[in-house]
Amino acid sequence: GRLRLDLRFPISHASDLDRAKKVLADLLAADERVLAEPPARVFVRHLDDNSVELAAWPFARPQDTLALQGDLIEQIKTAFEEQGITIPHPGQDVHLFSHDAAAQVAEEGGVQ
């Protein structure tokens, strides 16, 4: 039997997409626990404001999947860091608005 792992890795929009996909594919190919058939897939799964999400679908024997998943996540994070591929952190901009400051700027003929 075999099971498919569903690994997802967000990378920043500024990161080199081809390099990131190659890093993933190379790490999958190098691990003997990843089955040759069916072949593993690496592809862009999702795009949003904060990141490009890559997915990797390697197949493995059921008894190997848990250890393989943990090992691959660690190896991929390390490889991305070494290659300058950024995993973005969710962020949120907060804009504070002061009514008093806006009124003062308006009175002075400025633009807020």
C-alpha positions as CSV (number, residue, x, y, z in Angstrom):
1,G,0.0,0.0,0.0
2,R,0.9,3.6,-0.3
3,L,-0.3,7.0,1.1
4,R,0.0,10.4,-0.3
5,L,1.3,13.2,1.9
6,D,0.0,16.7,1.4
7,L,2.8,19.1,2.3
8,R,2.2,22.9,1.9
9,F,4.8,25.6,2.1
10,P,4.0,29.3,1.7
11,I,6.8,31.4,0.2
12,S,6.9,35.2,-0.2
13,H,6.0,36.7,-3.6
14,A,9.6,38.0,-3.8
15,S,11.1,34.5,-3.5
16,D,12.4,32.6,-6.6
17,L,9.5,30.3,-7.4
18,D,11.5,28.0,-9.7
19,R,14.2,27.7,-7.2
20,A,11.7,26.8,-4.4
21,K,10.1,24.2,-6.6
22,K,13.5,22.7,-7.4
23,V,14.5,22.6,-3.7
24,L,11.3,20.7,-3.0
25,A,11.7,18.3,-5.9
26,D,15.3,17.6,-5.1
27,L,14.6,16.8,-1.4
28,L,11.8,14.5,-2.4
29,A,14.0,12.7,-4.9
30,A,16.8,12.3,-2.4
31,D,14.7,10.5,0.3
32,E,14.5,6.8,-0.3
33,R,11.2,6.6,1.6
34,V,9.5,8.6,-1.2
35,L,8.1,6.1,-3.7
36,A,9.2,6.4,-7.3
37,E,5.7,5.4,-8.5
38,P,3.5,7.2,-8.7
39,P,5.9,10.1,-9.0
40,A,5.8,13.0,-6.4
41,R,4.3,16.2,-7.6
42,V,5.4,19.8,-6.7
43,F,3.1,22.6,-7.8
44,V,1.7,26.0,-6.9
45,R,-1.5,25.4,-4.9
46,H,-2.7,28.8,-4.0
47,L,-1.9,32.5,-4.4
48,D,-3.0,35.2,-2.0
49,D,-1.9,38.7,-0.8
50,N,0.7,37.4,1.6
51,S,2.3,34.3,-0.2
52,V,2.5,31.8,-3.0
53,E,1.6,28.4,-1.5
54,L,3.6,25.5,-2.9
55,A,2.4,21.9,-2.4
56,A,4.3,18.7,-2.5
57,W,2.6,15.3,-2.9
58,P,5.0,12.5,-2.3
59,F,3.8,8.9,-1.9
60,A,5.2,6.7,0.8
61,R,4.5,3.4,2.5
62,P,2.0,3.8,5.4
63,Q,4.6,3.0,8.0
64,D,6.9,5.7,6.7
65,T,4.5,8.6,6.4
66,L,4.6,10.2,9.8
67,A,8.4,10.2,10.2
68,L,8.8,11.2,6.5
69,Q,6.4,14.2,6.9
70,G,8.3,15.5,9.9
71,D,11.7,15.0,8.3
72,L,10.7,16.7,5.1
73,I,9.2,19.7,6.8
74,E,12.4,20.2,8.7
75,Q,14.7,19.7,5.7
76,I,12.6,22.0,3.5
77,K,12.5,24.8,6.0
78,T,16.3,24.6,6.4
79,A,16.9,24.4,2.7
80,F,14.6,27.4,2.0
81,E,16.6,29.4,4.6
82,E,19.9,28.4,3.0
83,Q,18.6,29.3,-0.5
84,G,17.1,32.7,0.6
85,I,13.6,31.5,0.1
86,T,11.4,33.4,2.6
87,I,8.4,31.8,4.4
88,P,6.3,34.9,5.2
89,H,4.7,35.5,8.5
90,P,1.0,36.7,8.5
91,G,0.9,40.4,9.2
92,Q,-1.6,43.0,9.7
93,D,-1.2,46.8,9.4
94,V,-3.0,48.9,12.0
95,H,-3.7,52.5,11.2
96,L,-4.5,54.8,14.1
97,F,-6.6,57.8,13.3
98,S,-6.9,60.7,15.7
99,H,-9.9,63.0,15.1
100,D,-8.1,65.9,16.8
101,A,-5.0,65.6,14.6
102,A,-7.2,65.4,11.4
103,A,-9.1,68.5,12.5
104,Q,-5.9,70.4,13.1
105,V,-4.5,69.5,9.7
106,A,-7.7,70.5,8.0
107,E,-7.8,73.8,9.8
108,E,-4.2,74.5,8.7
109,G,-5.2,73.7,5.1
110,G,-3.1,70.6,4.9
111,V,-4.0,67.2,3.7
112,Q,-4.4,64.3,6.1
